[in-house]
């Protein structure tokens, strides 16, 4: 759950709110709503927790991004920080583990490029790629989380990967 939250929280908000804090809030809310879930478990437990976590991410965004007095948009960072490590995992299989200075520079460049391309994808494409590759959810779990048939989830994933590949391939 912590990983899922880290992948989705806005980097500017992540400087204010740690993913562990959101996990704690999610688990607290889940403990209060557990009896209700047990009466009618409409989805697998981990997907139910995931839905609660997404609500808490949205709440954090509203609190810190849309706040008039202390909006995160008014803050000026002291230095640029590469806080999202999710692209490292996807690219990690392509990079030599023994980093030379040149390899380290190429790795950082590819991470930045991948992150930039990922933000260019539509939200639905980005979400399905994150769920499949970074949360490592199965196609059945993705279908349940998105309220789709398994065939529709597979097709959506295939299209998202094609769009990602088109953006990553130099013209």
N, CA and C atoms as an extended XYZ file, in Angstrom:
513
Properties=species:S:1:pos:R:3:atomname:S:1:resname:S:1:resid:I:1 pbc="F F F"
N         0.830       -1.182        0.000 N   UNK     1
C         0.000        0.000        0.000 CA  UNK     1
C         0.875        1.246        0.000 C   UNK     1
N         1.954        1.197        0.782 N   UNK     2
C         2.853        2.357        0.844 CA  UNK     2
C         3.413        2.661       -0.540 C   UNK     2
N         3.774        1.616       -1.249 N   UNK     3
C         4.337        1.788       -2.589 CA  UNK     3
C         3.311        2.391       -3.538 C   UNK     3
N         2.072        1.902       -3.475 N   UNK     4
C         1.017        2.432       -4.314 CA  UNK     4
C         0.809        3.912       -4.045 C   UNK     4
N         0.847        4.300       -2.794 N   UNK     5
C         0.662        5.701       -2.424 CA  UNK     5
C         1.832        6.540       -2.923 C   UNK     5
N         3.060        6.048       -2.738 N   UNK     6
C         4.232        6.789       -3.198 CA  UNK     6
C         4.190        7.031       -4.704 C   UNK     6
N         3.655        6.072       -5.452 N   UNK     7
C         3.586        6.207       -6.904 CA  UNK     7
C         2.576        7.255       -7.348 C   UNK     7
N         1.568        7.489       -6.533 N   UNK     8
C         0.483        8.356       -6.970 CA  UNK     8
C         0.464        9.745       -6.327 C   UNK     8
N         1.149        9.902       -5.236 N   UNK     9
C         1.101       11.198       -4.564 CA  UNK     9
C         1.957       12.211       -5.342 C   UNK     9
N         1.457       13.389       -5.439 N   UNK    10
C         2.162       14.473       -6.120 CA  UNK    10
C         3.504       14.704       -5.420 C   UNK    10
N         4.609       14.776       -6.176 N   UNK    11
C         5.920       14.974       -5.538 CA  UNK    11
C         5.984       16.221       -4.645 C   UNK    11
N         5.282       17.268       -5.029 N   UNK    12
C         5.272       18.475       -4.202 CA  UNK    12
C         4.580       18.207       -2.866 C   UNK    12
N         3.529       17.425       -2.889 N   UNK    13
C         2.817       17.088       -1.656 CA  UNK    13
C         3.634       16.091       -0.830 C   UNK    13
N         4.372       15.214       -1.519 N   UNK    14
C         5.192       14.223       -0.812 CA  UNK    14
C         6.263       14.882        0.035 C   UNK    14
N         6.644       16.116       -0.302 N   UNK    15
C         7.611       16.831        0.540 CA  UNK    15
C         6.981       17.253        1.862 C   UNK    15
N         5.662       17.326        1.912 N   UNK    16
C         4.953       17.702        3.126 CA  UNK    16
C         4.397       16.513        3.895 C   UNK    16
N         3.909       15.525        3.177 N   UNK    17
C         3.213       14.401        3.785 CA  UNK    17
C         3.916       13.118        3.374 C   UNK    17
N         4.335       12.342        4.343 N   UNK    18
C         4.985       11.069        4.044 CA  UNK    18
C         3.934       10.017        3.718 C   UNK    18
N         4.261        9.134        2.809 N   UNK    19
C         3.336        8.067        2.426 CA  UNK    19
C         2.957        7.209        3.630 C   UNK    19
N         3.871        7.051        4.574 N   UNK    20
C         3.579        6.253        5.775 CA  UNK    20
C         2.453        6.878        6.594 C   UNK    20
N         2.370        8.201        6.602 N   UNK    21
C         1.282        8.867        7.322 CA  UNK    21
C        -0.068        8.548        6.678 C   UNK    21
N        -0.079        8.531        5.349 N   UNK    22
C        -1.318        8.210        4.651 CA  UNK    22
C        -1.682        6.746        4.887 C   UNK    22
N        -0.692        5.858        4.871 N   UNK    23
C        -0.945        4.440        5.150 CA  UNK    23
C        -1.580        4.288        6.529 C   UNK    23
N        -1.041        5.002        7.496 N   UNK    24
C        -1.580        4.923        8.854 CA  UNK    24
C        -3.037        5.391        8.884 C   UNK    24
N        -3.346        6.491        8.200 N   UNK    25
C        -4.721        6.979        8.149 CA  UNK    25
C        -5.649        5.974        7.460 C   UNK    25
N        -5.153        5.362        6.388 N   UNK    26
C        -5.951        4.372        5.660 CA  UNK    26
C        -6.257        3.176        6.560 C   UNK    26
N        -5.261        2.692        7.263 N   UNK    27
C        -5.475        1.537        8.130 CA  UNK    27
C        -6.416        1.867        9.290 C   UNK    27
N        -6.324        3.076        9.787 N   UNK    28
C        -7.237        3.489       10.849 CA  UNK    28
C        -8.672        3.528       10.331 C   UNK    28
N        -8.863        4.130        9.161 N   UNK    29
C       -10.210        4.173        8.585 CA  UNK    29
C       -10.705        2.768        8.267 C   UNK    29
N        -9.822        1.922        7.749 N   UNK    30
C       -10.215        0.549        7.422 CA  UNK    30
C       -10.653       -0.202        8.676 C   UNK    30
N        -9.970        0.026        9.784 N   UNK    31
C       -10.365       -0.658       11.020 CA  UNK    31
C       -11.753       -0.214       11.478 C   UNK    31
N       -12.093        1.053       11.223 N   UNK    32
C       -13.424        1.542       11.593 CA  UNK    32
C       -14.505        0.990       10.661 C   UNK    32
N       -14.152        0.755        9.406 N   UNK    33
C       -15.128        0.307        8.407 CA  UNK    33
C       -15.079       -1.196        8.152 C   UNK    33
N       -14.275       -1.930        8.893 N   UNK    34
C       -14.075       -3.350        8.632 CA  UNK    34
C       -15.367       -4.154        8.764 C   UNK    34
N       -16.148       -3.898        9.792 N   UNK    35
C       -17.396       -4.646        9.982 CA  UNK    35
C       -18.331       -4.446        8.797 C   UNK    35
N       -18.393       -3.225        8.297 N   UNK    36
C       -19.220       -2.926        7.122 CA  UNK    36
C       -18.722       -3.713        5.911 C   UNK    36
N       -17.414       -3.780        5.729 N   UNK    37
C       -16.849       -4.531        4.609 CA  UNK    37
C       -17.144       -6.025        4.746 C   UNK    37
N       -16.988       -6.555        5.950 N   UNK    38
C       -17.201       -7.983        6.164 CA  UNK    38
C       -18.644       -8.402        5.918 C   UNK    38
N       -19.590       -7.497        6.114 N   UNK    39
C       -20.995       -7.805        5.847 CA  UNK    39
C       -21.252       -7.974        4.353 C   UNK    39
N       -20.546       -7.186        3.537 N   UNK    40
C       -20.757       -7.256        2.086 CA  UNK    40
C       -19.430       -7.011        1.363 C   UNK    40
N       -18.570       -8.034        1.303 N   UNK    41
C       -17.279       -7.855        0.619 CA  UNK    41
C       -17.458       -7.860       -0.906 C   UNK    41
N       -17.663       -6.697       -1.485 N   UNK    42
C       -17.934       -6.599       -2.923 CA  UNK    42
C       -16.680       -6.725       -3.774 C   UNK    42
N       -15.519       -6.658       -3.163 N   UNK    43
C       -14.257       -6.791       -3.885 CA  UNK    43
C       -13.227       -7.397       -2.952 C   UNK    43
N       -12.097       -7.874       -3.507 N   UNK    44
C       -11.050       -8.414       -2.628 CA  UNK    44
C       -10.565       -7.365       -1.626 C   UNK    44
N       -10.123       -7.855       -0.487 N   UNK    45
C        -9.745       -6.974        0.621 CA  UNK    45
C        -8.674       -5.960        0.228 C   UNK    45
N        -7.614       -6.407       -0.470 N   UNK    46
C        -6.539       -5.465       -0.806 CA  UNK    46
C        -7.012       -4.399       -1.791 C   UNK    46
N        -7.977       -4.713       -2.643 N   UNK    47
C        -8.519       -3.679       -3.538 CA  UNK    47
C        -9.407       -2.711       -2.773 C   UNK    47
N       -10.101       -3.209       -1.761 N   UNK    48
C       -10.905       -2.339       -0.898 CA  UNK    48
C        -9.999       -1.336       -0.177 C   UNK    48
N        -8.871       -1.845        0.365 N   UNK    49
C        -7.902       -0.952        1.011 CA  UNK    49
C        -7.346        0.064        0.013 C   UNK    49
N        -7.101       -0.372       -1.209 N   UNK    50
C        -6.573        0.499       -2.258 CA  UNK    50
C        -7.537        1.651       -2.547 C   UNK    50
N        -8.845        1.349       -2.579 N   UNK    51
C        -9.839        2.409       -2.802 CA  UNK    51
C        -9.818        3.437       -1.668 C   UNK    51
N        -9.707        2.967       -0.455 N   UNK    52
C        -9.611        3.887        0.687 CA  UNK    52
C        -8.348        4.738        0.552 C   UNK    52
N        -7.243        4.120        0.159 N   UNK    53
C        -5.981        4.851       -0.005 CA  UNK    53
C        -6.104        5.924       -1.083 C   UNK    53
N        -6.754        5.607       -2.194 N   UNK    54
C        -6.934        6.606       -3.253 CA  UNK    54
C        -7.741        7.803       -2.748 C   UNK    54
N        -8.747        7.536       -1.925 N   UNK    55
C        -9.519        8.638       -1.331 CA  UNK    55
C        -8.631        9.517       -0.452 C   UNK    55
N        -7.742        8.905        0.295 N   UNK    56
C        -6.858        9.674        1.167 CA  UNK    56
C        -5.827       10.474        0.356 C   UNK    56
N        -5.398        9.940       -0.763 N   UNK    57
C        -4.486       10.689       -1.635 CA  UNK    57
C        -5.201       11.914       -2.193 C   UNK    57
N        -6.447       11.738       -2.603 N   UNK    58
C        -7.237       12.865       -3.104 CA  UNK    58
C        -7.421       13.910       -2.008 C   UNK    58
N        -7.704       13.457       -0.787 N   UNK    59
C        -7.852       14.392        0.339 CA  UNK    59
C        -6.564       15.167        0.592 C   UNK    59
N        -5.424       14.482        0.534 N   UNK    60
C        -4.137       15.159        0.742 CA  UNK    60
C        -3.910       16.188       -0.355 C   UNK    60
N        -4.277       15.843       -1.565 N   UNK    61
C        -4.136       16.785       -2.688 CA  UNK    61
C        -4.985       18.020       -2.445 C   UNK    61
N        -6.214       17.810       -2.041 N   UNK    62
C        -7.102       18.957       -1.779 CA  UNK    62
C        -6.558       19.834       -0.650 C   UNK    62
N        -6.086       19.182        0.412 N   UNK    63
C        -5.594       19.928        1.567 CA  UNK    63
C        -4.350       20.744        1.247 C   UNK    63
N        -3.454       20.177        0.461 N   UNK    64
C        -2.160       20.827        0.263 CA  UNK    64
C        -2.013       21.523       -1.086 C   UNK    64
N        -2.780       21.143       -2.073 N   UNK    65
C        -2.654       21.754       -3.383 CA  UNK    65
C        -3.692       22.856       -3.570 C   UNK    65
N        -4.871       22.677       -3.035 N   UNK    66
C        -5.940       23.631       -3.250 CA  UNK    66
C        -6.157       24.578       -2.075 C   UNK    66
N        -5.361       24.445       -1.030 N   UNK    67
C        -5.481       25.340        0.124 CA  UNK    67
C        -5.059       26.741       -0.284 C   UNK    67
N        -5.812       27.722        0.116 N   UNK    68
C        -5.525       29.093       -0.288 CA  UNK    68
C        -4.339       29.696        0.457 C   UNK    68
N        -4.235       29.434        1.733 N   UNK    69
C        -3.180       30.071        2.524 CA  UNK    69
C        -1.830       29.392        2.368 C   UNK    69
N        -1.812       28.079        2.436 N   UNK    70
C        -0.543       27.353        2.442 CA  UNK    70
C        -0.464       26.359        1.299 C   UNK    70
N        -0.902       26.750        0.134 N   UNK    71
C        -0.860       25.852       -1.012 CA  UNK    71
C         0.581       25.460       -1.309 C   UNK    71
N         0.760       24.227       -1.659 N   UNK    72
C         2.090       23.736       -1.996 CA  UNK    72
C         2.631       24.447       -3.243 C   UNK    72
N         1.737       24.983       -4.064 N   UNK    73
C         2.165       25.696       -5.269 CA  UNK    73
C         2.878       27.005       -4.956 C   UNK    73
N         2.692       27.517       -3.754 N   UNK    74
C         3.343       28.774       -3.381 CA  UNK    74
C         4.741       28.561       -2.841 C   UNK    74
N         5.087       27.320       -2.563 N   UNK    75
C         6.406       27.024       -2.015 CA  UNK    75
C         7.450       27.004       -3.116 C   UNK    75
N         8.635       27.417       -2.780 N   UNK    76
C         9.765       27.398       -3.694 CA  UNK    76
C        10.771       26.382       -3.168 C   UNK    76
N        11.058       25.336       -3.943 N   UNK    77
C        12.019       24.342       -3.456 CA  UNK    77
C        13.430       24.909       -3.413 C   UNK    77
N        14.205       24.465       -2.428 N   UNK    78
C        15.586       24.910       -2.326 CA  UNK    78
C        16.452       24.289       -3.406 C   UNK    78
N        16.131       23.057       -3.754 N   UNK    79
C        16.841       22.393       -4.837 CA  UNK    79
C        15.901       21.400       -5.487 C   UNK    79
N        16.174       21.097       -6.742 N   UNK    80
C        15.357       20.116       -7.431 CA  UNK    80
C        15.693       18.735       -6.893 C   UNK    80
N        14.674       17.975       -6.601 N   UNK    81
C        14.897       16.638       -6.047 CA  UNK    81
C        14.173       15.612       -6.908 C   UNK    81
N        14.815       14.526       -7.174 N   UNK    82
C        14.211       13.421       -7.904 CA  UNK    82
C        13.597       12.503       -6.870 C   UNK    82
N        12.297       12.705       -6.592 N   UNK    83
C        11.677       11.959       -5.508 CA  UNK    83
C        10.963       10.706       -5.966 C   UNK    83
N        10.576       10.647       -7.220 N   UNK    84
C         9.837        9.480       -7.676 CA  UNK    84
C        10.798        8.433       -8.188 C   UNK    84
N        10.866        7.315       -7.514 N   UNK    85
C        11.794        6.257       -7.881 CA  UNK    85
C        11.107        5.168       -8.708 C   UNK    85
N         9.828        5.368       -9.074 N   UNK    86
C         9.104        4.310       -9.762 CA  UNK    86
C         9.699        3.984      -11.117 C   UNK    86
N        10.191        4.946      -11.831 N   UNK    87
C        10.748        4.681      -13.152 CA  UNK    87
C        12.023        3.855      -13.065 C   UNK    87
N        12.701        3.940      -11.944 N   UNK    88
C        13.924        3.164      -11.756 CA  UNK    88
C        13.626        1.677      -11.870 C   UNK    88
N        12.511        1.253      -11.307 N   UNK    89
C        12.185       -0.166      -11.331 CA  UNK    89
C        11.888       -0.664      -12.739 C   UNK    89
N        11.190        0.141      -13.537 N   UNK    90
C        10.879       -0.272      -14.897 CA  UNK    90
C        12.120       -0.301      -15.769 C   UNK    90
N        12.984        0.661      -15.610 N   UNK    91
C        14.187        0.759      -16.420 CA  UNK    91
C        15.303       -0.123      -15.862 C   UNK    91
N        15.183       -0.515      -14.610 N   UNK    92
C        16.238       -1.272      -13.932 CA  UNK    92
C        16.692       -2.523      -14.656 C   UNK    92
N        15.785       -3.150      -15.372 N   UNK    93
C        16.161       -4.362      -16.089 CA  UNK    93
C        17.031       -4.076      -17.307 C   UNK    93
N        17.046       -2.835      -17.741 N   UNK    94
C        17.809       -2.480      -18.937 CA  UNK    94
C        19.192       -1.933      -18.612 C   UNK    94
N        19.435       -1.653      -17.357 N   UNK    95
C        20.659       -0.963      -16.976 CA  UNK    95
C        21.637       -1.913      -16.299 C   UNK    95
N        22.886       -1.755      -16.620 N   UNK    96
C        23.965       -2.537      -16.020 CA  UNK    96
C        24.037       -2.223      -14.525 C   UNK    96
N        24.158       -3.245      -13.704 N   UNK    97
C        24.213       -3.052      -12.256 CA  UNK    97
C        25.524       -2.407      -11.809 C   UNK    97
N        26.595       -2.594      -12.564 N   UNK    98
C        27.898       -1.998      -12.246 CA  UNK    98
C        27.932       -0.609      -12.877 C   UNK    98
N        27.675        0.405      -12.096 N   UNK    99
C        27.562        1.752      -12.634 CA  UNK    99
C        28.922        2.437      -12.759 C   UNK    99
N        29.231        2.790      -13.982 N   UNK   100
C        30.370        3.670      -14.221 CA  UNK   100
C        29.802        5.082      -14.216 C   UNK   100
N        30.617        6.107      -14.183 N   UNK   101
C        30.069        7.467      -14.247 CA  UNK   101
C        29.202        7.692      -15.488 C   UNK   101
N        29.620        7.154      -16.608 N   UNK   102
C        28.826        7.316      -17.830 CA  UNK   102
C        27.498        6.568      -17.723 C   UNK   102
N        27.542        5.378      -17.161 N   UNK   103
C        26.317        4.589      -16.991 CA  UNK   103
C        25.373        5.271      -16.003 C   UNK   103
N        25.915        5.815      -14.947 N   UNK   104
C        25.083        6.523      -13.964 CA  UNK   104
C        24.417        7.736      -14.602 C   UNK   104
N        25.137        8.455      -15.434 N   UNK   105
C        24.572        9.619      -16.113 CA  UNK   105
C        23.478        9.189      -17.087 C   UNK   105
N        23.720        8.103      -17.804 N   UNK   106
C        22.704        7.599      -18.735 CA  UNK   106
C        21.467        7.130      -17.984 C   UNK   106
N        21.670        6.479      -16.847 N   UNK   107
C        20.553        5.995      -16.039 CA  UNK   107
C        19.684        7.167      -15.576 C   UNK   107
N        20.326        8.199      -15.071 N   UNK   108
C        19.576        9.370      -14.612 CA  UNK   108
C        18.828       10.024      -15.762 C   UNK   108
N        19.460       10.104      -16.910 N   UNK   109
C        18.817       10.698      -18.077 CA  UNK   109
C        17.601        9.868      -18.508 C   UNK   109
N        17.748        8.546      -18.503 N   UNK   110
C        16.627        7.686      -18.879 CA  UNK   110
C        15.498        7.759      -17.849 C   UNK   110
N        15.830        7.864      -16.576 N   UNK   111
C        14.801        8.008      -15.543 CA  UNK   111
C        14.003        9.286      -15.756 C   UNK   111
N        14.717       10.365      -16.012 N   UNK   112
C        14.039       11.654      -16.231 CA  UNK   112
C        13.162       11.599      -17.480 C   UNK   112
N        13.680       10.977      -18.529 N   UNK   113
C        12.916       10.876      -19.770 CA  UNK   113
C        11.675       10.023      -19.562 C   UNK   113
N        11.841        8.883      -18.889 N   UNK   114
C        10.696        8.021      -18.635 CA  UNK   114
C         9.651        8.740      -17.788 C   UNK   114
N        10.090        9.439      -16.759 N   UNK   115
C         9.154       10.161      -15.889 CA  UNK   115
C         8.404       11.229      -16.673 C   UNK   115
N         9.110       11.938      -17.550 N   UNK   116
C         8.463       12.966      -18.369 CA  UNK   116
C         7.440       12.342      -19.310 C   UNK   116
N         7.790       11.222      -19.919 N   UNK   117
C         6.877       10.539      -20.837 CA  UNK   117
C         5.677        9.988      -20.078 C   UNK   117
N         5.901        9.454      -18.906 N   UNK   118
C         4.811        8.906      -18.112 CA  UNK   118
C         3.782        9.987      -17.777 C   UNK   118
N         4.238       11.190      -17.507 N   UNK   119
C         3.295       12.269      -17.193 CA  UNK   119
C         2.538       12.743      -18.430 C   UNK   119
N         3.044       12.438      -19.624 N   UNK   120
C         2.350       12.817      -20.868 CA  UNK   120
C         1.207       11.866      -21.201 C   UNK   120
N         1.236       10.674      -20.626 N   UNK   121
C         0.157        9.717      -20.876 CA  UNK   121
C        -1.137       10.204      -20.233 C   UNK   121
N        -2.252        9.779      -20.809 N   UNK   122
C        -3.536       10.070      -20.183 CA  UNK   122
C        -3.593        9.361      -18.838 C   UNK   122
N        -4.398        9.880      -17.946 N   UNK   123
C        -4.442        9.339      -16.593 CA  UNK   123
C        -4.821        7.860      -16.571 C   UNK   123
N        -5.756        7.444      -17.425 N   UNK   124
C        -6.165        6.035      -17.437 CA  UNK   124
C        -5.008        5.141      -17.885 C   UNK   124
N        -4.239        5.583      -18.890 N   UNK   125
C        -3.085        4.799      -19.352 CA  UNK   125
C        -2.016        4.731      -18.267 C   UNK   125
N        -1.727        5.862      -17.655 N   UNK   126
C        -0.713        5.918      -16.605 CA  UNK   126
C        -1.120        5.027      -15.423 C   UNK   126
N        -2.388        5.067      -15.073 N   UNK   127
C        -2.880        4.293      -13.932 CA  UNK   127
C        -2.729        2.794      -14.173 C   UNK   127
N        -3.085        2.326      -15.359 N   UNK   128
C        -3.007        0.882      -15.607 CA  UNK   128
C        -1.559        0.418      -15.681 C   UNK   128
N        -0.656        1.247      -16.189 N   UNK   129
C         0.766        0.887      -16.215 CA  UNK   129
C         1.317        0.842      -14.795 C   UNK   129
N         0.960        1.804      -13.974 N   UNK   130
C         1.412        1.802      -12.585 CA  UNK   130
C         0.883        0.583      -11.830 C   UNK   130
N        -0.380        0.260      -12.041 N   UNK   131
C        -0.955       -0.883      -11.325 CA  UNK   131
C        -0.294       -2.193      -11.752 C   UNK   131
N        -0.056       -2.360      -13.046 N   UNK   132
C         0.506       -3.633      -13.527 CA  UNK   132
C         1.998       -3.757      -13.220 C   UNK   132
N         2.775       -2.682      -13.444 N   UNK   133
C         4.225       -2.799      -13.325 CA  UNK   133
C         4.777       -2.429      -11.955 C   UNK   133
N         4.184       -1.469      -11.299 N   UNK   134
C         4.765       -0.999      -10.045 CA  UNK   134
C         4.054       -1.558       -8.824 C   UNK   134
N         2.742       -1.736       -8.931 N   UNK   135
C         2.030       -2.397       -7.835 CA  UNK   135
C         2.012       -3.903       -8.042 C   UNK   135
N         2.357       -4.340       -9.227 N   UNK   136
C         2.412       -5.745       -9.613 CA  UNK   136
C         1.080       -6.456       -9.376 C   UNK   136
N         0.003       -5.780       -9.747 N   UNK   137
C        -1.319       -6.389       -9.669 CA  UNK   137
C        -1.535       -7.254      -10.904 C   UNK   137
N        -2.261       -8.323      -10.749 N   UNK   138
C        -2.581       -9.186      -11.885 CA  UNK   138
C        -3.647       -8.517      -12.744 C   UNK   138
N        -3.856       -9.061      -13.936 N   UNK   139
C        -4.883       -8.512      -14.816 CA  UNK   139
C        -6.256       -8.617      -14.168 C   UNK   139
N        -6.512       -9.711      -13.447 N   UNK   140
C        -7.793       -9.885      -12.768 CA  UNK   140
C        -7.988       -8.817      -11.686 C   UNK   140
N        -6.929       -8.522      -10.950 N   UNK   141
C        -7.015       -7.505       -9.893 CA  UNK   141
C        -7.208       -6.115      -10.487 C   UNK   141
N        -6.524       -5.833      -11.591 N   UNK   142
C        -6.696       -4.543      -12.262 CA  UNK   142
C        -8.128       -4.409      -12.765 C   UNK   142
N        -8.644       -5.483      -13.354 N   UNK   143
C       -10.021       -5.458      -13.852 CA  UNK   143
C       -11.000       -5.178      -12.712 C   UNK   143
N       -10.797       -5.822      -11.575 N   UNK   144
C       -11.680       -5.596      -10.424 CA  UNK   144
C       -11.543       -4.175       -9.899 C   UNK   144
N       -10.317       -3.659       -9.832 N   UNK   145
C       -10.093       -2.310       -9.314 CA  UNK   145
C       -10.715       -1.245      -10.203 C   UNK   145
N       -10.717       -1.485      -11.506 N   UNK   146
C       -11.244       -0.501      -12.454 CA  UNK   146
C       -12.680       -0.805      -12.880 C   UNK   146
N       -13.264       -1.845      -12.303 N   UNK   147
C       -14.632       -2.260      -12.629 CA  UNK   147
C       -14.772       -2.539      -14.128 C   UNK   147
N       -13.827       -3.330      -14.662 N   UNK   148
C       -13.829       -3.719      -16.066 CA  UNK   148
C       -13.854       -5.236      -16.166 C   UNK   148
N       -14.186       -5.717      -17.351 N   UNK   149
C       -14.018       -7.154      -17.587 CA  UNK   149
C       -12.526       -7.413      -17.764 C   UNK   149
N       -12.128       -8.671      -17.614 N   UNK   150
C       -10.711       -8.989      -17.771 CA  UNK   150
C       -10.237       -8.709      -19.187 C   UNK   150
N       -11.082       -8.959      -20.156 N   UNK   151
C       -10.717       -8.689      -21.554 CA  UNK   151
C       -10.527       -7.182      -21.783 C   UNK   151
N       -11.407       -6.376      -21.200 N   UNK   152
C       -11.290       -4.922      -21.355 CA  UNK   152
C       -10.035       -4.405      -20.656 C   UNK   152
N        -9.725       -4.953      -19.491 N   UNK   153
C        -8.510       -4.534      -18.778 CA  UNK   153
C        -7.266       -4.910      -19.582 C   UNK   153
N        -7.272       -6.093      -20.189 N   UNK   154
C        -6.134       -6.508      -21.018 CA  UNK   154
C        -5.962       -5.590      -22.212 C   UNK   154
N        -7.060       -5.249      -22.864 N   UNK   155
C        -6.988       -4.376      -24.028 CA  UNK   155
C        -6.528       -2.977      -23.633 C   UNK   155
N        -7.025       -2.470      -22.509 N   UNK   156
C        -6.618       -1.141      -22.047 CA  UNK   156
C        -5.119       -1.131      -21.730 C   UNK   156
N        -4.632       -2.197      -21.115 N   UNK   157
C        -3.212       -2.309      -20.802 CA  UNK   157
C        -2.375       -2.343      -22.082 C   UNK   157
N        -2.801       -3.143      -23.041 N   UNK   158
C        -2.085       -3.241      -24.311 CA  UNK   158
C        -2.006       -1.881      -25.000 C   UNK   158
N        -3.105       -1.165      -25.034 N   UNK   159
C        -3.119        0.170      -25.657 CA  UNK   159
C        -2.223        1.150      -24.903 C   UNK   159
N        -2.230        1.071      -23.580 N   UNK   160
C        -1.385        1.967      -22.784 CA  UNK   160
C         0.092        1.700      -23.054 C   UNK   160
N         0.464        0.428      -23.139 N   UNK   161
C         1.863        0.080      -23.428 CA  UNK   161
C         2.246        0.557      -24.818 C   UNK   161
N         1.359        0.433      -25.783 N   UNK   162
C         1.646        0.923      -27.143 CA  UNK   162
C         1.857        2.439      -27.143 C   UNK   162
N         1.015        3.158      -26.409 N   UNK   163
C         1.169        4.622      -26.343 CA  UNK   163
C         2.477        4.996      -25.647 C   UNK   163
N         2.822        4.278      -24.585 N   UNK   164
C         4.073        4.525      -23.885 CA  UNK   164
C         5.254        4.266      -24.815 C   UNK   164
N         5.223        3.166      -25.522 N   UNK   165
C         6.304        2.831      -26.456 CA  UNK   165
C         6.424        3.900      -27.552 C   UNK   165
N         5.298        4.385      -28.061 N   UNK   166
C         5.333        5.416      -29.110 CA  UNK   166
C         5.971        6.710      -28.590 C   UNK   166
N         5.701        7.041      -27.354 N   UNK   167
C         6.291        8.257      -26.782 CA  UNK   167
C         7.774        8.081      -26.468 C   UNK   167
N         8.167        6.863      -26.115 N   UNK   168
C         9.570        6.610      -25.778 CA  UNK   168
C        10.451        6.416      -27.011 C   UNK   168
N         9.846        6.009      -28.124 N   UNK   169
C        10.617        5.763      -29.341 CA  UNK   169
C        10.912        7.081      -30.043 C   UNK   169
N        12.193        7.357      -30.288 N   UNK   170
C        12.529        8.608      -30.976 CA  UNK   170
C        11.924        8.628      -32.380 C   UNK   170
N        11.459        9.804      -32.780 N   UNK   171
C        10.816        9.945      -34.094 CA  UNK   171
C        11.842       10.060      -35.202 C   UNK   171
